[in-house]
Every structure is written in structure tokens, then in C-alpha cells.
Amino acid sequence: MEVILLGIYSFFVWLIFFKFKWLPWNTTSQVTVAIIPIVGLTILILTLNVVAPSSADVRVLKYTVPIVSQVRGRVIEVAVEEGNRLVKKGDVLFRIDPTPYELDVKNLEAQLVGMKGTQRELVEQADAARAKIKESASRGQEIAARLDLTRKRVIQYRELLAAGAGNKFDLEQAQAEALEQQGQLDAARSAEAGAEANLRQIQQRQSATVKGEFSQVAQVRAQLENAQWLLEQTTTRSPCDCYVVNLALRPGGFVGQVALAQVMTLIEAGGQVVAFYHQNEL
């Protein structure tokens, strides 16, 4: 570029001083003609070193992405070929037989339904226990009132019998009724206590929650989400626009036996241009 600029400059000098002789060719003009290109080229070179530095060491860098199967299984499809065929981001690279992972998902879905049913049963059992407590308490109050009345009759019959105006049979019958009612009262209180203990046990199971969800339901749900993720990993897709190299995969092969074993390598289609410059050029 400098040679071209000097040639153009020399042409105009020739036109001005020799062809048309618009200016005299003396010592002053000769010094001026010599200084102008020296100063101009110096300014040009210094400016280019700042705004457009040059380098003889330029490299193109491309990242490689090793592909490792996330799950184990037999390969049923390899959708790419090694070579110059461009693979778009999101394209299928290979597929693994999803059958065992689909079965795991179905099994956990069934378990989740069962756990939700168990949760509903606990709610129903808690309601039944509360109803049982209420019923036993009401029955206990009723029996206690009858027992109190029967005990008063026993006292009255004893007083009448002591005064010679009572009947011993009536006293014995009242005492028998009192004993029977006492047994019924004890049974009602025992039933109430049993229902309360059952309710506490149910509430304890219900209190085991994770973010407001029954713990067993949350556990199965987490297992189901993990199984669904594993099922999705049976299809491996390209993470970028790239080319395939080192393809070591064929339909029928088994992957995942060795941890972190690469089945192919991807080279990004786009790259980075890196140049090395001397410090005084920047």
C-alpha cells in the first residue's frame, strides 16, 4: 500500500514540477517534496498500528464437545455420520432403547396414584376418627347421666330399705343397673381414648409433608421425575451447530457400561480467530 501511495505522490510531483511547471523546482521545493511523504507515511503507519494492527501469527480456534451417554442401554439408531455433514443444534445424534425406562415411568406413575389414594384414605380415616370421638363422647355423657340417676335410685332404695319401707329386690336391681352402666361408661371412654390415639397417629403421618405435600407422595413424585428425565436421556441431541468426528457408535452397540466413555466428538461449526501482536502495535 505504501508503494502505491508513493507512486501516486510521485505522479503528482511530476505533473506539478516537470510536466506543467506550476511551481519552481528549487531547493525549498525539493526539501518539501521529500519531507511530505516521510511525515505522511510515518503518521499512516503509526495510525494503522493502533486502529488496524497486523500479525503474522493468526489461528482459528474451534471448541470440541465430547458426547457421553447419560444412561445405559442398547443403541437402536445412530442419526449422524462422521465427516463434513453439518449437524444443527437440537438434531438427534443417537437413540437408546427406551423400553426399560418407559416401564420404570409407568411403575412409578402407578405408585404415585396409589400414594395419592393412601393420602385420601388417611383424610377419610381422620374424619372417621373424629366422628368416633364425637360419638363416644356423646354416648359417654349419656351413660354418665343415666349412671348418676341410677346411683341416686340406689341411695333412695337403701334409705327406704333401712326404714323398712323398701324392697330389697329393687335395690339389687338398681345396683346391677349401676354396675352395667359403669361398664358401658368405661367402654365408651375407652373407645373415645382409642379413637383419639388413632387420630393422633393419623395426624402424625399427615404431618410428614414436604412443601405441603404428603412425604410419601413427594418421594414417589421425585422418583417419577427422575425416571422421566432418564427416559428423555435415551435420545441424545446435538448441543450446537457442529460436525461429528471420532464416531464410535453403531446400532446394536451397548453404551454406558464405562463411566464417561465418549461415543463421539463434536467440533463446533463456528470458531474464533485469534491473532498474536507485538505490544507496541496495540
KAWO-V632746 format. One record per pair of residues at least 24 apart in sequence whose C-alpha atoms are under 10 Angstrom apart, sorted by the first residue. I is the first residue (numbers start at 1). J is the second residue. Records with the same first field share a line. If there is no record, write none. Layout:
I->J + J
//
This chain:
2->37 + 41 + 44 + 45
5->37 + 40 + 41
6->37 + 38 + 41
9->33 + 36 + 37
10->37
46->281
47->281
48->281 + 282
49->277 + 278 + 280 + 281 + 282
50->280 + 281 + 282
51->281 + 282
52->281 + 282
53->275 + 277 + 278 + 280 + 281 + 282
54->275 + 276 + 277 + 278 + 281 + 282
55->275 + 276 + 277 + 278 + 281
56->275 + 276 + 277
57->274 + 275 + 276 + 277
58->273 + 274 + 275 + 276 + 277
59->272 + 273 + 274 + 275 + 276
60->270 + 271 + 272 + 273 + 274 + 275
61->268 + 270 + 271 + 272 + 273 + 274
62->242 + 267 + 268 + 269 + 270 + 271 + 272 + 273
63->242 + 266 + 267 + 268 + 269 + 270 + 271 + 272
64->242 + 243 + 244 + 245 + 265 + 266 + 267 + 268 + 269
65->238 + 239 + 240 + 242 + 244 + 262 + 264 + 265 + 266 + 267 + 268
66->245 + 246 + 260 + 261 + 262 + 263 + 264 + 265 + 266 + 267
67->93 + 236 + 237 + 238 + 239 + 247 + 260 + 261 + 262 + 263 + 264 + 265 + 266
68->236 + 255 + 256 + 259 + 260 + 261 + 262 + 263 + 264 + 265
69->94 + 95 + 96 + 233 + 234 + 235 + 236 + 255 + 256 + 257 + 258 + 259 + 260 + 261 + 262 + 263 + 264
70->230 + 232 + 233 + 234 + 235 + 236 + 255 + 256 + 259 + 260
71->96 + 98 + 101 + 230 + 231 + 232 + 233 + 234 + 235 + 236 + 255 + 256 + 257 + 259
72->96 + 97 + 98 + 230 + 233 + 234 + 254 + 255 + 256 + 257 + 258 + 259
73->97 + 98 + 99 + 100 + 101 + 234 + 252 + 253 + 254 + 255 + 256 + 257
74->98 + 234 + 250 + 251 + 252 + 253 + 254 + 255 + 256
75->234 + 235 + 249 + 250 + 251 + 252 + 253 + 254 + 255
76->250 + 251 + 252 + 253 + 254
77->235 + 249 + 250 + 251 + 252 + 253
78->236 + 247 + 249 + 250 + 251 + 252
79->237 + 250 + 251
80->243 + 244 + 247 + 249
81->243 + 244 + 245 + 247
82->243 + 244 + 245 + 246 + 247 + 248 + 264 + 265 + 266
83->243 + 244 + 245 + 246 + 247
84->242 + 243 + 244 + 245
85->242 + 243 + 244
86->241 + 242 + 243 + 244 + 267 + 268 + 269
87->237 + 238 + 239 + 240 + 241 + 242 + 243 + 244 + 266 + 267 + 268 + 269
88->237 + 238 + 239 + 240 + 241 + 242 + 243 + 269
89->237 + 238 + 239 + 240 + 241 + 242
90->236 + 237 + 238 + 239 + 240 + 241
91->236 + 237 + 238 + 239 + 240 + 241
92->235 + 236 + 237 + 238 + 239
93->235 + 236 + 237 + 238 + 239 + 244 + 264
94->234 + 235 + 236 + 237 + 238 + 249 + 250 + 251 + 263
95->232 + 233 + 234 + 235 + 236 + 237 + 251
96->231 + 233 + 234 + 235 + 236 + 251 + 252 + 253 + 254 + 255
97->231 + 234 + 235 + 252 + 254
98->230 + 231 + 232 + 233 + 234 + 235
99->231 + 234
100->231
101->227 + 228 + 229 + 230 + 231 + 232 + 233 + 234
102->227 + 228 + 230 + 231 + 232
103->227 + 231
104->223 + 224 + 227 + 228 + 230 + 231
105->223 + 224 + 225 + 226 + 227 + 228 + 229 + 230 + 231
106->224 + 227 + 228
107->224 + 227
108->220 + 221 + 222 + 223 + 224 + 225 + 227 + 228
109->220 + 221 + 223 + 224 + 225
110->220 + 224
111->216 + 217 + 220 + 221 + 224
112->216 + 217 + 218 + 219 + 220 + 221 + 222 + 223 + 224
113->217 + 220 + 221
114->217 + 220
115->214 + 215 + 216 + 217 + 218 + 219 + 220 + 221
116->214 + 216 + 217 + 218
117->217
118->214 + 216 + 217
119->205 + 206 + 213 + 214 + 215 + 216 + 217
122->199 + 202 + 203 + 205 + 206
123->202 + 203 + 206
125->198 + 199 + 202 + 203
126->195 + 196 + 198 + 199 + 200 + 201 + 202 + 203 + 206
127->199
128->195 + 199
129->192 + 194 + 195 + 196 + 197 + 198 + 199 + 200 + 202
130->192 + 195 + 196 + 198 + 199
131->195
132->191 + 192 + 193 + 194 + 195 + 196 + 199
133->188 + 189 + 191 + 192 + 193 + 194 + 195 + 196 + 197 + 198 + 199
134->192 + 195 + 196
135->188 + 191 + 192
136->185 + 187 + 188 + 189 + 190 + 191 + 192 + 193 + 194 + 195
137->185 + 188 + 189 + 191 + 192 + 193
138->188 + 192
139->184 + 185 + 187 + 188 + 189 + 192
140->181 + 184 + 185 + 186 + 187 + 188 + 189 + 190 + 191 + 192
141->185 + 188 + 189
142->185
143->181 + 182 + 183 + 184 + 185 + 186 + 188
144->181 + 182 + 184 + 185 + 186 + 188
145->181 + 185
146->177 + 178 + 181 + 182 + 185
147->177 + 178 + 179 + 180 + 181 + 182 + 184 + 185
148->178 + 181 + 182
149->178
150->174 + 175 + 176 + 177 + 178 + 179 + 181
151->175 + 177 + 178 + 179
152->178
153->178
154->178
238->266
239->266 + 268
240->266 + 267 + 268 + 269 + 270
241->266 + 267 + 268 + 269 + 270
242->266 + 267 + 268 + 269 + 270
243->267 + 268 + 269
244->268
//
